[in-house]
Amino acid sequence: MMSGEQTSSDLMSKKLNAIIPDETWEALEQIANEEMRTKSQMAAILLGEAIAARRTKKSKSQKPEKAEG
């Protein structure tokens, strides 16, 4: 195998079991139905979006302020 190639084990997804409030479950179900996805697929998409948004927010808050002068 050449360096830089991905193997099937590199592409494997991880499983997660989570307990979520009924209100969150119902919202997930509604969004998944609107996008014609399974709840599992939609949860993975939303979780990825939330992580990306948090990272963006965190990186913006860690940038040093420019000195006025």
N, C-alpha and C positions, 0 to 999 in steps of 0.2 A: 504494500500500500504506500502511496506517495504522501509526503508530508503535506498537510493542509486539507486532505480529503476528509469528509465527514463520514462517519460510520452510522449504522442504524441506531446504535446505542447513544450517539451524540444527539440524535433527533428525537429521542424518546420524551414523552411528556410525563409529568409527575401527577399523581392523584392527590387530592386533598378532600378530606371530610370536614365539614364545618357546620356548626349549629348557628342558624341565623334567625332573627325575629320574623314572626309571621308577616309583618308588613313588608319587610325586605323580600321575603319569598314571593309574595304576591306581586310586588313591583318587578322582580326578576321574571316571573312567569308572564306578565303582561308585555314586557319589553321583548322577551324571547318570541312570544307569539307574533308580535308586530313585525319582527325581523325574520320570521319563519326559521328559527333556530331552536335547538334544544336548550333547556335551562343550563345544562352543563357548558355548552358552547358559549352561551351568552355570559355566564358567570366568568368564564376564562377571559373573554374579551373585555368585560367591564373591569375585572381585576387588573388586567394589563394596562388599561387606560388610566385607572386610578394610580397605579404605581408610577407610570410615566408622568402624570400630572404632579404627583408628590415630589418626584425627583427634580422636575423643572422648577417647582416652587422653592424647594430646598436650595438648589444651585443659585437661584436668583437672590435668595436671602443671605447667602454666604459670600457674595461678591462684595469687596470692599467699596465703601463710598468714596467718590472722588472729592478731594479737598477743594474747597472754594478758595479762590485767591486771586 
